[in-house]
Amino acid sequence: MEIIPATLRDLVALRRIEQACFPKDAWPLIDLVAVLSFPDVIRLKAIEDGQMVGFIAGDLRRTEGLGWIATVGILPGYRRRGFGRLLLLECERRMNTSRFRLCVRKENVEAIRLYETEGYVVTDTWNKYYSDGGDALVMEKYNHTADFV
Ligand SMILES: CC(C)(COP(=O)(O)OP(=O)(O)OC[C@H]1O[C@@H](n2cnc3c(N)ncnc32)[C@H](O)[C@@H]1OP(=O)(O)O)[C@@H](O)C(=O)NCCC(=O)NCCS
């Protein structure tokens, strides 16, 4: 298992992961290009069996002291093996900011459990946030180990 930065060369593999992970909300191609190329985005991939099996992106909003976890997904056949947690922790480490935030579907118990065990707490609910009318929980974590100034 390896966690390394992702690049535009990972576009096809990332599309496959997005579609497998988010059947209802997969990002359009243009958003995938953006997340693989915009500045101030930490983008990491998990490699196993010689292929990309997971991805995370963290949007660093320096002026707000905030790192926004924009997406995280692991291919179904590779879940529950620690990849999701490793990607999350490495993304947080590289963002090195005072607060992290994300939103998650209210019924996504797997992801919510992961975030809770890593110190995130629910701070808000956004009703009908998703295009199918699903509600989102906003979760946040304060980073007590950051070495920012
Ligand atoms: C959420 C997701 C990224 C977790 O990835 P993963 O690699 O399976 O997670 P890990 O193996 O690192 O598990 C970390 C913790 O998450 C929780 N968790 C993960 N899957 C779980 C499940 N099926 N049931 C309950 N808890 C679960 C557990 O607390 C687990 O810790 P443990 O194994 O020590 O009990 C993965 O399920 C996924 O890609 N889901 C689809 C995409 C998605 O919903 N992304 C989040 C959008 S906000």
The ligand as a Gaussian input file, in Angstrom:
#p B3LYP/6-31G(d) Opt

LIG

0 1
 C      -16.063000       6.094000       3.712000
 C      -14.909000       5.322000       3.057000
 C      -13.988000       6.324000       2.370000
 C      -14.127000       4.587000       4.150000
 O      -13.001000       3.990000       3.536000
 P      -12.349000       2.631000       4.099000
 O      -11.027000       2.488000       3.434000
 O      -13.308000       1.522000       3.987000
 O      -12.170000       3.027000       5.637000
 P      -11.151000       2.369000       6.681000
 O      -10.907000       0.936000       6.340000
 O       -9.969000       3.260000       6.779000
 O      -12.022000       2.431000       7.996000
 C      -11.869000       3.495000       8.888000
 C      -13.022000       3.487000       9.871000
 O      -14.231000       3.899000       9.201000
 C      -15.339000       3.221000       9.814000
 N      -15.959000       2.344000       8.818000
 C      -15.533000       2.143000       7.532000
 N      -16.382000       1.308000       6.907000
 C      -17.351000       0.970000       7.800000
 C      -18.510000       0.144000       7.743000
 N      -18.836000      -0.528000       6.628000
 N      -19.266000       0.063000       8.854000
 C      -18.955000       0.736000       9.968000
 N      -17.841000       1.523000      10.099000
 C      -17.081000       1.651000       9.022000
 C      -14.772000       2.406000      10.951000
 O      -14.741000       3.229000      12.094000
 C      -13.354000       2.144000      10.469000
 O      -12.464000       1.867000      11.501000
 P      -12.228000       0.339000      11.959000
 O      -12.015000      -0.473000      10.695000
 O      -11.000000       0.447000      12.827000
 O      -13.461000      -0.060000      12.677000
 C      -15.460000       4.249000       2.055000
 O      -16.477000       3.519000       2.678000
 C      -16.002000       4.827000       0.761000
 O      -15.252000       5.064000      -0.186000
 N      -17.335000       5.077000       0.714000
 C      -17.963000       5.592000      -0.518000
 C      -17.573000       7.035000      -0.746000
 C      -17.964000       7.911000       0.429000
 O      -19.034000       7.789000       0.975000
 N      -17.048000       8.842000       0.783000
 C      -17.285000       9.790000       1.833000
 C      -17.991000      10.976000       1.309000
 S      -18.287000      12.194000       2.573000

